[in-house]
Amino acid sequence: MSAEELADHLNKLSLNNPMWGEGGFRVGGRWLEIDPELSDQLAAVMLKCDLETARRRNEEEARWFVAGGVAVVYVNGKGWRPVKNKNWLRQAPQD
């Protein structure tokens, strides 16, 4: 599964789809579990903030997901987009 495939799938899901509340997504017959810790670390890198602030923002907005080892971010007016920087985790703050 690529980040592009995950972003495409999320962009096709309706907002009332129950998968939004299940902690993961079925893509191409495969269940991808959202990794909350990595998702918050991604948010911290993208927002250039500490992990606590990123965690709070991600709980409120749910714009940064890491699932199945790939990262996507929600961009207003454009929808879900793959994270192009494959080295983002090296920049992520740790607890």
DSSP file (Angstrom, degrees, kcal/mol; ACC not computed):
  #  RESIDUE AA STRUCTURE BP1 BP2  ACC     N-H-->O    O-->H-N    N-H-->O    O-->H-N    TCO  KAPPA ALPHA  PHI   PSI    X-CA   Y-CA   Z-CA
    1    1 A M              0   0    0      0, 0.0     2,-0.2     0, 0.0    27,-0.0   0.000 360.0 360.0 360.0 130.5    0.0    0.0    0.0
    2    2 A S     >  -     0   0    0      1,-0.1     4,-2.2    68,-0.1     5,-0.2  -0.646 360.0-115.6-101.9 163.0    1.4    3.4   -1.0
    3    3 A A  H  > S+     0   0    0     -2,-0.2     4,-2.7     1,-0.2     5,-0.2   0.860 118.1  56.3 -63.3 -34.9    0.6    6.8    0.6
    4    4 A E  H  > S+     0   0    0      2,-0.2     4,-2.5     1,-0.2    -1,-0.2   0.916 107.2  48.1 -62.9 -43.1   -1.0    7.8   -2.8
    5    5 A E  H  > S+     0   0    0      2,-0.2     4,-2.3     1,-0.2    -2,-0.2   0.907 112.6  48.3 -64.8 -42.3   -3.3    4.8   -2.7
    6    6 A L  H  X S+     0   0    0     -4,-2.2     4,-2.7     2,-0.2     5,-0.2   0.935 111.9  49.2 -64.1 -45.3   -4.4    5.5    0.9
    7    7 A A  H  X S+     0   0    0     -4,-2.7     4,-2.2     1,-0.2    73,-0.3   0.921 111.2  50.1 -59.8 -44.6   -5.0    9.2    0.1
    8    8 A D  H  X S+     0   0    0     -4,-2.5     4,-0.9     1,-0.2    -1,-0.2   0.918 111.8  48.4 -59.4 -44.1   -7.1    8.3   -3.0
    9    9 A H  H >X S+     0   0    0     -4,-2.3     4,-0.9     1,-0.2     3,-0.8   0.931 111.1  49.1 -63.4 -46.3   -9.1    5.9   -0.9
   10   10 A L  H >< S+     0   0    0     -4,-2.7     3,-0.6     1,-0.3    -1,-0.2   0.872 107.0  56.4 -62.6 -36.6   -9.7    8.4    1.9
   11   11 A N  H 3< S+     0   0    0     -4,-2.2    -1,-0.3     1,-0.2    -2,-0.2   0.755 107.3  50.0 -66.5 -23.2  -10.8   11.0   -0.6
   12   12 A K  H << S+     0   0    0     -4,-0.9     2,-0.3    -3,-0.8    -1,-0.2   0.626  88.3 100.4 -89.5 -15.1  -13.5    8.6   -1.9
   13   13 A L  S << S-     0   0    0     -4,-0.9     2,-0.1    -3,-0.6    -3,-0.0  -0.527  74.3-126.3 -74.1 133.1  -14.9    7.8    1.5
   14   14 A S    >   -     0   0    0     -2,-0.3     3,-1.8     1,-0.1    -2,-0.1  -0.452  22.1-115.7 -72.6 153.8  -18.1    9.7    2.4
   15   15 A L  T 3  S+     0   0    0      1,-0.3    -1,-0.1    -2,-0.1     5,-0.1   0.740 115.1  54.4 -64.4 -22.7  -18.1   11.6    5.7
   16   16 A N  T 3  S+     0   0    0      4,-0.0    -1,-0.3     3,-0.0    -2,-0.0   0.328  77.1 124.0 -94.5   9.0  -20.8    9.3    7.1
   17   17 A N    X   -     0   0    0     -3,-1.8     3,-1.7     1,-0.1     4,-0.3  -0.522  65.0-134.6 -67.7 130.6  -18.9    6.1    6.3
   18   18 A P  G >  S+     0   0    0      0, 0.0     3,-1.5     0, 0.0     4,-0.2   0.692  96.2  78.7 -62.6 -17.5  -18.5    4.1    9.6
   19   19 A M  G > >S+     0   0    0      1,-0.3     3,-1.4     2,-0.2     5,-0.7   0.787  78.8  71.0 -62.3 -25.0  -14.8    3.5    8.8
   20   20 A W  G < 5S+     0   0    0     -3,-1.7     3,-0.3     1,-0.3    -1,-0.3   0.800 104.4  40.5 -60.9 -26.8  -14.0    7.0   10.0
   21   21 A G  G < 5S+     0   0    0     -3,-1.5    -1,-0.3    -4,-0.3    -2,-0.2   0.328  97.3  79.8-102.5   8.1  -14.8    5.9   13.6
   22   22 A E  T < 5S-     0   0    0     -3,-1.4    -1,-0.2     2,-0.3    -2,-0.1   0.457  98.8-114.4 -99.2  -1.4  -13.1    2.5   13.5
   23   23 A G  T   5S+     0   0    0     -4,-0.3    11,-2.8    -3,-0.3     2,-0.3   0.643  88.3  30.5  80.7  13.0   -9.5    3.4   14.0
   24   24 A G  E   <S-A   33   0A   0     -5,-0.7     2,-0.4     9,-0.3    -2,-0.3  -0.976  73.8-114.3-178.9-176.8   -8.4    2.2   10.5
   25   25 A F  E     -A   32   0A   0      7,-2.3     7,-3.2    -2,-0.3     2,-0.7  -0.997  14.8-130.5-142.9 142.1   -9.5    1.7    6.9
   26   26 A R  E     +A   31   0A   0     -2,-0.4     2,-0.5     5,-0.2     5,-0.2  -0.848  33.6 175.4 -92.0 118.3  -10.1   -1.2    4.6
   27   27 A V  E >   -A   30   0A   0      3,-3.1     3,-1.7    -2,-0.7   -21,-0.1  -0.982  67.4 -14.9-128.7 120.0   -8.2   -0.5    1.4
   28   28 A G  T 3  S-     0   0    0     -2,-0.5    -1,-0.1     1,-0.3     3,-0.1   0.859 128.9 -52.9  57.9  36.9   -8.1   -3.0   -1.4
   29   29 A G  T 3  S+     0   0    0      1,-0.2     2,-0.4    -3,-0.0    -1,-0.3   0.465 117.8 111.6  79.6   1.2   -9.3   -5.7    0.9
   30   30 A R  E <   -A   27   0A   0     -3,-1.7    -3,-3.1     2,-0.0     2,-0.5  -0.913  65.3-132.3-113.1 134.1   -6.6   -5.0    3.4
   31   31 A W  E     -A   26   0A   0     -2,-0.4     2,-0.6    -5,-0.2    -5,-0.2  -0.734  18.8-163.9 -85.7 124.3   -7.2   -3.5    6.9
   32   32 A L  E     -A   25   0A   0     -7,-3.2    -7,-2.3    -2,-0.5     2,-0.3  -0.934   8.8-149.4-111.6 111.6   -4.9   -0.6    7.7
   33   33 A E  E     -A   24   0A   0     -2,-0.6    35,-1.0    -9,-0.2     2,-0.4  -0.609  18.7-120.8 -79.4 133.5   -4.8    0.3   11.4
   34   34 A I  B     -B   67   0B   0    -11,-2.8    33,-0.2    -2,-0.3     3,-0.1  -0.609  18.2-142.5 -72.5 130.9   -4.2    3.9   12.2
   35   35 A D     >  -     0   0    0     31,-3.2     4,-2.6    -2,-0.4    31,-0.3  -0.841  13.3-167.2 -94.8 102.5   -1.0    4.2   14.4
   36   36 A P  H  > S+     0   0    0      0, 0.0     4,-2.2     0, 0.0    -1,-0.2   0.864  83.5  51.1 -63.0 -36.7   -2.0    7.0   16.8
   37   37 A E  H  > S+     0   0    0      2,-0.2     4,-2.1     1,-0.2     5,-0.1   0.952 114.8  41.7 -65.7 -49.0    1.6    7.5   18.1
   38   38 A L  H  > S+     0   0    0      1,-0.2     4,-2.6     2,-0.2    -1,-0.2   0.867 112.2  56.3 -66.3 -34.8    3.1    7.9   14.6
   39   39 A S  H  X S+     0   0    0     -4,-2.6     4,-2.2    27,-0.2    -1,-0.2   0.909 109.0  46.5 -62.2 -41.4    0.2   10.0   13.5
   40   40 A D  H  X S+     0   0    0     -4,-2.2     4,-2.2     2,-0.2    -1,-0.2   0.871 111.0  51.8 -69.0 -36.2    0.9   12.4   16.3
   41   41 A Q  H  X S+     0   0    0     -4,-2.1     4,-2.0     2,-0.2    -2,-0.2   0.898 109.2  50.7 -65.8 -39.2    4.6   12.5   15.5
   42   42 A L  H  X S+     0   0    0     -4,-2.6     4,-2.8     1,-0.2     5,-0.2   0.928 109.3  51.1 -60.9 -44.9    3.7   13.2   11.9
   43   43 A A  H  X S+     0   0    0     -4,-2.2     4,-2.8     1,-0.2     5,-0.2   0.905 107.8  53.0 -59.2 -41.9    1.5   16.1   13.1
   44   44 A A  H  X>S+     0   0    0     -4,-2.2     5,-1.8     2,-0.2     4,-1.1   0.899 111.7  45.3 -61.8 -41.1    4.4   17.5   15.2
   45   45 A V  H  <5S+     0   0    0     -4,-2.0    -2,-0.2     2,-0.2     3,-0.2   0.941 116.0  45.1 -66.9 -47.1    6.7   17.5   12.2
   46   46 A M  H  <5S+     0   0    0     -4,-2.8    -2,-0.2     1,-0.2    -1,-0.2   0.870 121.0  39.0 -66.5 -36.8    4.1   19.1    9.9
   47   47 A L  H  <5S-     0   0    0     -4,-2.8    -1,-0.2    -5,-0.2    -2,-0.2   0.582 102.4-131.8 -88.0 -11.2    3.1   21.7   12.5
   48   48 A K  T  <5 +     0   0    0     -4,-1.1     2,-0.3    -5,-0.2    -3,-0.2   0.960  66.5 116.7  55.1  54.5    6.6   22.2   13.8
   49   49 A C  S   <S-     0   0    0     -5,-1.8    -1,-0.2    -6,-0.1    -2,-0.1  -0.831  70.7 -75.8-140.0 176.5    5.5   21.9   17.3
   50   50 A D     >  -     0   0    0     -2,-0.3     4,-2.3    -3,-0.1     5,-0.2  -0.293  45.9-107.9 -74.6 164.4    5.9   19.7   20.4
   51   51 A L  H  > S+     0   0    0      1,-0.2     4,-2.7     2,-0.2     5,-0.2   0.855 115.9  55.0 -64.2 -38.4    4.3   16.3   20.6
   52   52 A E  H  > S+     0   0    0      2,-0.2     4,-2.1     1,-0.2    -1,-0.2   0.925 110.9  44.8 -62.6 -45.1    1.7   17.3   23.3
   53   53 A T  H  > S+     0   0    0      2,-0.2     4,-2.5     1,-0.2    -2,-0.2   0.917 113.9  50.3 -64.1 -43.3    0.5   20.2   21.1
   54   54 A A  H  X S+     0   0    0     -4,-2.3     4,-2.8     1,-0.2    -2,-0.2   0.903 108.9  51.8 -62.0 -42.1    0.4   17.9   18.0
   55   55 A R  H  X S+     0   0    0     -4,-2.7     4,-2.2     2,-0.2    -1,-0.2   0.926 110.9  47.6 -61.1 -45.6   -1.5   15.2   19.9
   56   56 A R  H  X S+     0   0    0     -4,-2.1     4,-1.9     1,-0.2    -2,-0.2   0.934 113.6  47.2 -61.7 -46.7   -4.1   17.7   21.0
   57   57 A R  H  X S+     0   0    0     -4,-2.5     4,-2.9     1,-0.2     5,-0.4   0.899 111.6  50.9 -62.3 -40.7   -4.5   19.2   17.5
   58   58 A N  H  X S+     0   0    0     -4,-2.8     4,-2.0     1,-0.2    -1,-0.2   0.868 109.0  51.1 -68.1 -35.3   -4.7   15.7   15.9
   59   59 A E  H  < S+     0   0    0     -4,-2.2    -1,-0.2    -5,-0.2    -2,-0.2   0.888 117.4  40.3 -65.4 -38.2   -7.5   14.7   18.4
   60   60 A E  H  < S+     0   0    0     -4,-1.9    -2,-0.2    -5,-0.2    -1,-0.2   0.872 133.3  19.2 -76.9 -38.7   -9.4   17.8   17.5
   61   61 A E  H  < S-     0   0    0     -4,-2.9    -3,-0.2    -5,-0.2    -2,-0.2   0.707  76.6-151.4-111.2 -25.1   -8.8   17.9   13.8
   62   62 A A     <  +     0   0    0     -4,-2.0    -4,-0.1    -5,-0.4    -3,-0.1   0.925  49.1 135.3  48.3  55.0   -7.7   14.3   12.7
   63   63 A R        +     0   0    0      1,-0.2    11,-2.5    -6,-0.1     2,-0.5   0.500  52.2  63.9-106.5  -7.9   -5.7   15.7    9.7
   64   64 A W  E     + C   0  73B   0      9,-0.2     2,-0.4    -6,-0.1     9,-0.2  -0.963  62.5 173.0-126.6 114.9   -2.5   13.6   10.1
   65   65 A F  E     - C   0  72B   0      7,-2.4     7,-2.6    -2,-0.5     2,-0.4  -0.958  19.7-173.0-125.4 139.6   -2.7    9.8    9.7
   66   66 A V  E     + C   0  71B   0     -2,-0.4   -31,-3.2   -31,-0.3     2,-0.3  -0.989  25.3 157.3-122.9 121.5   -0.1    7.1    9.6
   67   67 A A  E >   +BC  34  70B   0      3,-2.3     3,-1.8    -2,-0.4   -33,-0.2  -0.996  63.2   4.6-145.2 136.9   -1.7    3.7    8.7
   68   68 A G  T 3  S-     0   0    0    -35,-1.0     3,-0.1    -2,-0.3   -34,-0.1   0.776 129.6 -60.6  61.0  24.7   -0.1    0.6    7.2
   69   69 A G  T 3  S+     0   0    0      1,-0.3     2,-0.3   -66,-0.0    -1,-0.3   0.529 115.6 105.4  81.5   6.0    3.3    2.3    7.4
   70   70 A V  E <   -C   67   0B   0     -3,-1.8    -3,-2.3   -68,-0.1     2,-0.4  -0.893  59.4-138.0-121.1 153.5    2.3    5.2    5.1
   71   71 A A  E     +C   66   0B   0     -2,-0.3    12,-2.5    12,-0.3     2,-0.3  -0.889  20.4 173.8-116.8 137.9    1.6    8.8    6.0
   72   72 A V  E     -CD  65  82B   0     -7,-2.6    -7,-2.4    -2,-0.4     2,-0.3  -0.956  11.1-159.5-136.0 156.3   -1.1   11.1    4.7
   73   73 A V  E     -CD  64  81B   0      8,-2.6     8,-2.7    -2,-0.3     2,-0.5  -0.989  20.5-123.0-136.6 144.4   -2.3   14.6    5.6
   74   74 A Y  E     - D   0  80B   0    -11,-2.5     2,-0.5    -2,-0.3     6,-0.2  -0.774  25.2-166.0 -90.1 127.9   -5.5   16.5    5.0
   75   75 A V  E >>  - D   0  79B   0      4,-2.7     4,-2.3    -2,-0.5     3,-2.2  -0.962  27.3-112.6-116.0 123.0   -5.2   19.8    3.1
   76   76 A N  T 34 S+     0   0    0     -2,-0.5     0, 0.0     1,-0.3     0, 0.0  -0.253 101.3   9.4 -53.3 134.2   -8.1   22.2    3.0
   77   77 A G  T 34 S+     0   0    0      1,-0.1    -1,-0.3     0, 0.0     0, 0.0   0.310 129.7  57.9  79.2  -9.6   -9.6   22.5   -0.5
   78   78 A K  T <4 S-     0   0    0     -3,-2.2    -2,-0.2     1,-0.2     2,-0.2   0.565  90.4-143.8-124.6 -19.1   -7.5   19.6   -1.8
   79   79 A G  E  <  -D   75   0B   0     -4,-2.3    -4,-2.7     2,-0.0     2,-0.2  -0.499  55.7  -4.2  87.1-158.7   -8.4   16.6    0.4
   80   80 A W  E     -D   74   0B   0    -73,-0.3    -6,-0.2    -6,-0.2   -69,-0.1  -0.524  66.4-175.5 -76.0 135.4   -6.1   13.9    1.6
   81   81 A R  E     -D   73   0B   0     -8,-2.7    -8,-2.6    -2,-0.2     2,-0.1  -0.972  27.2-110.2-131.2 145.1   -2.5   14.0    0.2
   82   82 A P  E     -D   72   0B   0      0, 0.0     2,-0.7     0, 0.0   -10,-0.3  -0.441  33.2-114.9 -69.8 147.8    0.4   11.6    0.6
   83   83 A V        -     0   0    0    -12,-2.5   -12,-0.3     1,-0.2   -80,-0.1  -0.772  28.1-166.5 -82.3 118.2    3.3   12.8    2.7
   84   84 A K        +     0   0    0     -2,-0.7     2,-1.0     1,-0.1    -1,-0.2   0.816  63.9  87.2 -78.8 -32.3    6.2   13.1    0.1
   85   85 A N    >   -     0   0    0      1,-0.2     3,-1.2     2,-0.1    -1,-0.1  -0.587  55.8-172.5 -74.8 104.4    9.0   13.4    2.7
   86   86 A K  T 3  S+     0   0    0     -2,-1.0     3,-0.3     1,-0.3    -1,-0.2   0.633  81.2  59.7 -72.3 -13.1   10.0    9.8    3.4
   87   87 A N  T >>  +     0   0    0      1,-0.2     3,-1.1     2,-0.1     4,-0.7   0.216  67.2 111.9 -99.5  14.5   12.3   11.0    6.2
   88   88 A W  H X> S+     0   0    0     -3,-1.2     3,-1.1     1,-0.3     4,-0.5   0.839  70.1  62.1 -58.6 -34.1    9.7   12.8    8.3
   89   89 A L  H >4 S+     0   0    0     -3,-0.3     3,-0.9     1,-0.3    -1,-0.3   0.830  95.4  60.2 -65.0 -30.8   10.0   10.3   11.1
   90   90 A R  H <4 S+     0   0    0     -3,-1.1    -1,-0.3     1,-0.2    -2,-0.2   0.784 107.5  46.8 -64.4 -25.8   13.7   11.2   11.7
   91   91 A Q  H << S+     0   0    0     -3,-1.1    -1,-0.2    -4,-0.7    -2,-0.2   0.529  89.7 113.1 -91.1  -7.7   12.5   14.8   12.4
   92   92 A A    <<  -     0   0    0     -3,-0.9     2,-0.1    -4,-0.5   -50,-0.1  -0.409  68.0-122.0 -74.9 137.7    9.7   13.7   14.8
   93   93 A P        -     0   0    0      0, 0.0     2,-0.3     0, 0.0   -49,-0.1  -0.445  26.6-140.7 -70.5 151.2    9.9   14.5   18.5
   94   94 A Q              0   0    0     -2,-0.1   -43,-0.2     1,-0.1     0, 0.0  -0.800 360.0 360.0-111.5 154.9    9.7   11.6   20.9
   95   95 A D              0   0    0     -2,-0.3    -1,-0.1   -44,-0.1   -43,-0.0   0.490 360.0 360.0 -65.3 360.0    7.9   11.3   24.2
